[in-house]
Every structure is written in C-alpha cells, then in structure tokens.
Amino acid sequence: MSMINNEIFYLFAIISVGYILGNIKIKGFSLDVTAMLIVALIAGHYGMVISDAFQYFGLAIFIYAVGLQSGPGFFDTIKNEGLKFNLIAVVLLLMLFAIIFTCGYIFKMPRTITDGIFAGALTSVPALAAALEIKNTATTSVMFGLVYPFGIVVTVLFMRFLPVLFRVDLQKEVEAYEAAQKTRFPDIHTRNFRITNENFKTSEIKKSKIEAMTATVIERMSLDGTVEHDDDDAILHFGDVIRVAGTDEQLANLSIVLGQEIGEEHVFKDDMAVLRLLTTNKEIVGKKIGMIKELKSLRTVITKVRRAGIDIPSYPNLTLRLGDKLYVVAPEMYVEKVTKFIGNDLLKYPAADFLPISLGVVLGILLGSIPFFIPGVGAIKLSFVGGILITALVLGRLGRVGPIVWNLSPHSTTLLKTLGQLIFIATLGTNAGKYLLESLHNNGFLPIAIALGALVVSLGLVAFTCKVILKMNFIDILGVLSGAMTSTPSLTMANNMTKTDYPSIAYAAVYPLGLVLVIVLAQLGMKIM
C-alpha cells in the first residue's frame, strides 16, 4: 500500500485542509466545521473513503465529552429557573420535527431521507449518529451532508437579522439584562461590624448561628480583643468586632441583628491575606466546603466561589468543581500551604486524566447494549450514542466517585469534543460523498427547501412568542434559540452581536436538554412513518 493511499493519510489530510479553509474569515464570517464536511464530501466522491471504525471512535469521544460537560447543568436546569427556557426549547424542536416529517409524508419520502434532513437542519452530529444507530444507511448521511451547510447559513443569518425584524436595540437589551443579573446575583462585599445589640449581653450566640440566619460568611472575629480566624463554635459577645462577607441586602439585614457598621480596618491588619486560587487539587473536587476539615486546621475561610463567570456566595453545602476560582482569607503564615492545598496549578489544570475518559466510554457502551423490556413494546436498547450520553451526563453530575474525578477541565473537554467531531465529520463525509451526486439527481433541491422552510417557520414563531407574548429579554432569546438548536455558530453570532458572552448563559441552560431531545427525536424519526 502506498504511504499516501491509506485511510490515516486521508483522515488527517481532510482535517488539515478543512481546518485551514474553515478558519478563513470574510467580514467576520467563517465556514468553520462546514468546510471540513465539504472537503470530506469531495474526497469521498473521488474515492478517498475512510472506514466506519474511525467514525465510531470520533463519535464516542465527542458524545462523551459533550455529556460530561452538560451533566451538572442538565439536572440543575430542569428543576431550577431554566425550566421556562427548556420548555421553549422543547416546543421549538417538536415544531421543527413535526414540520419536516409532515413534509416528508406529503412528498412520500422514506424516513432515511427525512431523518437526514432533520439532523442536517439542526447541524447536529449527535442527531445523525443516533439515526444511524437505528438504521445505518448512506442515504441519511448524504441528506445530512447536503442540508448541513445550508442549515448553518440560515440559522446564523436568522440570528443576525432577528433584532432587525423586531426593531430591537441590542445595547438597551444588554443594559436591561445586566440590571436584571445584578438583582439575581448581587456583588459580594466585605464590611466590619461592632456588636451593639443588647441581646448579646445576656445570650450566648454562636458564630455559625449568625451565618445561618443571615446567609453571610464571617471572615474574621475580634473577640474580647483577641483576633480569631475560623471557629464555628466561637461565642459572639457585646462589643466584639467581626468582618463579614455578603451582599448589600444580607449585610443590611445583618446590621439589624448585630448593630453598627464600622470602618476600623486596623482591627484585622495582623497577619491575614486575601487570595484568589484556582481549584486544581482533585482531592477536594466534588467535596462540600463544610466537609473539608483542612480548611479549619489552616484557619482558612472561603468567602465566595466564581464559577462560569458568576460569583456564588460560600456556604457549607456548596460542592467544589474542577476549575472553580476561590476567594479565600488565610493567615500569611499558611499562604503557601493553602495555595498548595487548593491547587492553583495552571500547568496541571489543562491536563486530562485518561482513566475517567476511557472507563466512562466503556461503561457507556455497556449500558447501551443492555436490553430494557417495556410492556407492549418489547426489548429496547439505549444504543451506542444513548448509552454513552446518559453515562456521561450522570458521571458529569456526580463529579467524583471515590478516587476518580470524572469532570475534566474546559481545555480537555474542548480538545476531546473538537477531535471527536473532526474525526466523525471527516469519516462521515467521505462515505456520504460517494452518493452525493446520485442523491441530488434523485431528490433535487427539495430536501434543502424543506429544511430551510422548517427552520424559518419554527425559529420565527418561537422568537415571536418569546418577545411579544412572554416579554423576554432579547439576550435570553438569542441564547435559548441557539441552545435549543445546539448550534455553536449561532451562539458565536449572538455573542458577537451583543459584544458580550451573556447569551452563553441561556445557551448553557438549554443545551443539555436540547441535545438529549434532538437525539431522541432522531431515533424516533427512524421508527415512524
């Protein structure tokens, strides 16, 4: 076999050329992964085909990385304020599914074609993979490859002109969004208080009770003139001075309980340091702050945690995650020990531990192969994609099991997602490219027209409902639509338009459920009609 006439050469040649073309920007727009698919389709048409084994390898690590990243948010957003956003996403996807499959029924298209149109309109690799799990045909892949580029262009352009259609001033929407976020996630401040409440003369009140009552964190205490650092059982007395971290509202409530706020900074200028440390020590990842005994022995207090751009007030049941930025107060003499204990290792942080990756994929494949018996339906399996996705979602939510930390750093997750997607797209494209011209000859441009029409109608109706009826901020609308479609290019467009990353918050709230529903609908599409 010639050195250049083999699958490894084809794979990396397609990835290289596609990556170069995908990163060429014209007026801020680039083809991104679409270029990879186009190059792969052309290569497949000329006989440069890559075997399915590469396709499943790329798919496995891509799905696992996506599920692991989405795990914590998937379960949280279902039960929290993201419920409204997720309901909107469900309506959008069901509407898109209904329109495409109704058109398929009217034009008497086989489900292998219709499902490819659905996956291509969403530009969803997981949806295509799920469909192929039910019935592995080149027809579905060809339809996906045919519709995919148009799906990206239409979705991105829709996001671009949506504010124009609704005559929305995005700058004002950003300002309104920031004001609302300030209300939901107020800034955390630190202030000193002297206890002047007469009740402290006759009652023994512990520090921990005050923290529980006011949802604040007492960083420092000067009890009877003696400086203390972290003693939950300490008794507060009349005249003591304490330094407390909390929001403006929390601190105002605290002043009612304790007494006057003072500015005596000199009281605590003995030996304490305020640090910002990155959580990279896997020994504390997955543990609740209140359960980390070493913090007490090091006389260290965590005042707040910055995660995904949001400051979270510290509380005992808050679970630490890999990559959390901790704001801590610690004695100068323990700074080195505290830093080492938290981790703060920027070199170690991006590194991936391959045991959780390989073991997680193995568990996912095993889960997907187990038959589940449903009365009246019979035995069903979660399949290759479903097993890996559900396993990754659960492990991502757990974060840690015994000595194994399942969560990966954002750098590692991005690398796995990108590598898996590129390998999958390159392999898929070469196999679909063999039949591309034949499919165009047999079906014409009808599949493209169906996909584009379904996208415009679905996105338009949902956007109208969100803005006119639900009165949602346009920042949230852009994020929800992008997340429901699991479309990274449209999210990028939304962030560029608003000159912020605020749409990413709604996107992250919707993406996990959107991803799961897209996969379910793609598999359902192969079984109906």
Buried (B, 14 or more C-beta within 10 A) or exposed (E): EEEEEEBEBBBEBBBEBBBEBBEEEEEEBBBBBBBBBBBBBBBBBEEBBBEBEBBBBBBBBBBBBBBBBBBBBBBBBEEEEBEBBBEBBBBBBEBBBEBBBEBBEEEEBEBBBBBBBBBBBBBBBBBBBBBBBBBEBBBBBBBBBBBBBBBBBBBBBBBBEBBEEBEBEBEEBBEBBEEEBEEEBBEBEBBBBBBEBEEBEEEEBBBBEBBEEBBBBBBBBBBEEEBBBBBEEBBBBBBBBBBBBBBEEBBEBBBEBBBEBEEEEEBBEEBBBEBEBBBBBBEBBBBEBBEBEEBBEBBBBBBBBBBBEEBBBBBEEBBBBBBBBBBBBBBEEBBEBBBEBBBBBEEEBBEBBEEBBEBBBEBBBEBBEEEEEEEEEEEEBBBBBBBBBBBBBBBBBBBBEEEBBBBBBBEBBBBBBBBBBBBBBBBBBBBBBBBBEEBBEEBEEEBBBBBBBBBBEBBEEBBEBBBEEEEBBBBBBBBBBBBBBBBBBBBBBBBBBBEBEBBBBBBBBBBBBBBBBBBBBBBBBBEEE
